[in-house]
Amino acid sequence: MAYSQHTADRIQKEMEEHLEGFFQTDAFKETKVTEDDARVFVSAYTAAMYEQEDRTPKRWTRSATETIMTTVLPEKIKADKASQIIPVLEGLFTYLEKNSYIKNGETLIKALHDFADEMFAKFGTAPAEKVAPKTAEATPKQTADTPAVAETQSATDDERPLGWDRPKYVAPEVQKLRRKMAVKQFNNKVNKKLGKKKRKK
């Protein structure tokens, strides 16, 4: 696709209209990022997508997002703003997909988190807090018969993966097996006590 100034201007205009709507959402307000800073992040991303990756919004991809995160954004944005980029773009992708402007919001959001470490390395900074993507994985539904079971994971700070502090999901089958084992152990203890009482009599 050959570069077209008309297309570039159209994308910029459409994105500005979507940003006005996005700025009114709770998702954006929760980021605590100023509208001016958010515009800088979004403008850098969308411009690079078209000018360097030759992609209009409906053709944005995971691989192109990786390239922009690790090459363009560290050059266009100040390092002290680096930790604000992902929350803004994540919220924007969700908003754009909800409004049918893009169709692969979840894929793009996952890319943000998958390549976050590499991006921060290029900035020469580290995020204040790593946040696992909201839409990257589905949490199995819990029912009364399958209560949630959390296990503590231990690892050094350097070895902890993204989302290390989140409860680890244990499959219902494993939970059921553990309950059976617990009941069996309890019954064994009861039988031993009853056996001792009989011998005393």
Residue pairs with C-beta under 8 A, 6 or more apart in sequence:
1 54
3 50
3 51
3 54
7 50
7 56
8 47
8 50
8 51
11 46
11 50
11 56
11 57
12 43
12 46
12 47
14 57
14 101
15 42
15 43
15 46
15 57
18 92
18 95
18 96
18 99
18 101
19 35
19 38
19 39
19 42
19 92
21 95
21 99
22 28
22 91
22 92
22 95
23 35
23 38
25 91
25 95
27 91
27 94
27 95
28 38
28 88
28 91
28 95
31 38
31 84
31 87
31 88
31 91
33 84
33 87
33 88
37 81
37 84
37 88
38 88
40 76
40 77
40 81
41 73
41 77
41 81
41 84
41 85
41 88
41 89
42 88
42 89
42 92
44 68
44 72
44 73
44 76
44 77
45 68
45 72
45 73
45 89
46 57
48 68
48 72
48 76
49 55
49 56
49 57
49 60
49 64
49 68
50 56
52 67
52 68
52 72
53 61
53 64
53 67
53 68
55 61
55 64
57 96
57 101
57 102
58 101
58 102
58 103
60 102
60 104
60 108
61 104
61 107
62 107
62 108
62 110
62 111
65 108
65 111
65 112
65 115
66 111
66 114
66 115
66 118
69 111
69 112
69 115
69 116
69 118
69 119
70 115
70 118
70 119
70 122
71 122
73 82
73 85
73 119
74 82
74 119
74 122
74 123
77 85
79 123
79 124
79 125
80 125
82 119
82 120
82 123
82 125
82 127
83 125
83 127
83 128
85 119
86 112
86 113
86 116
86 127
86 131
87 131
89 108
89 112
90 109
90 112
90 133
90 134
93 102
93 105
93 108
93 109
93 112
94 105
94 109
94 135
96 102
96 105
97 103
97 104
97 105
97 106
98 105
102 108
105 135
106 135
106 136
109 133
109 134
109 135
109 136
110 133
110 135
110 136
112 133
113 131
113 132
113 133
113 136
113 162
116 127
116 130
116 162
120 126
120 127
130 162
130 163
132 162
132 163
132 166
139 169
140 169
140 171
140 172
142 148
145 172
146 172
146 175
147 175
148 167
148 169
149 170
149 175
149 178
150 167
150 168
150 170
151 167
151 168
151 170
153 164
153 168
155 161
155 164
